[in-house]
Amino acid sequence: MYQFFKLYTLPLKGLEKKLGRMINSTMKTSFNRFAKTLPLLRAGNLEVRLAQSEEEIEAAQLLRYEIFYDECGAQPDETMALLKRDISPIDDFCDVLLAIDRTHNKIVGTYRFMLREAALEHGGHYTALEFDVRKLLAYPGQIMELSRSCVHKNYRTKPTMQLLWRGIGAYTRLNKVDLFFGCASFVGTDVSKYEQALAYLHHFHLAPAVLRTQALPIHYLDMNLISKDKVDLREAKRQLPPLLKAYLRVGGFVGEGAFIDTLFNSIDVCIIVKTATVGERYVQKYISSMDKEV
């Protein structure tokens, strides 16, 4: 077992008393997030696998906080600011994928997965806080939500991204997932920086009506900002975040409208992918063209 507490030690003495039950509290659930295992997935000094303990979950939450709050400017609540961890009750209903640098015994990337039955027990999906996902819930077969994806800035390379995608593929095969979805984010809320990309998504990658989610009205942003004939494809693709490009390259769609998340300092789109479109050969093909774009 990796000694994550040794690597990620927090000055929490006395803090638990101050915060009471908020620290390390978990919701009552029958979901066992440590029950599943994936095939061995390694490349060089990197390994991808599912979290196997609460300590590893907490280490992933530390990484998420470092990236989302310290690096990208999201606004934490008081508890998260004190803990320096991105914590959420939904974590108790999710499997957490980890990318680990085995040389330094350090978590360098993570993903959060929620299957249909876990979402039913929890009472909903994270994505449903921003998008109307009823059409996805009606989709036959197993569905999975992907969320809280991040990679440490020193590891945003082709091998890390490729290994994470192998982890996603292994998990979807293990659970016979037919469709996965989630929020993909542009950093910041300045729409003018991403007009070309948002219009490009609207005109060229809109989901078919039967799968089309819609951003909720409270922070809805119409992505039809530029007419289709005026979209500069080169500039639009330059503005796209690397992770969003990856979803599109494996056949992903986006929902109707974007959601401006002021607390998370992001503009979010709903990404939808049918796993039947994501073959191993196709993943390898798009990864080989990414180089160090991620």
Beta strands, then each sheet from edge to edge (+ up, - down):
strand 1: 41-43
strand 2: 46-50
strand 3: 95-101
strand 4: 106-115
strand 5: 131-132
strand 6: 142-151
strand 7: 177-187
strand 8: 214-215
strand 9: 220-221
strand 10: 253-254
strand 11: 258-261
strand 12: 266-274
sheet 1: 1+ 2- 3+ 4- 6+ 7+ 12- 10+
sheet 2: 1+ 2- 3+ 4- 6+ 7+ 12- 11+ 9-
sheet 3: 5+ 8-
end
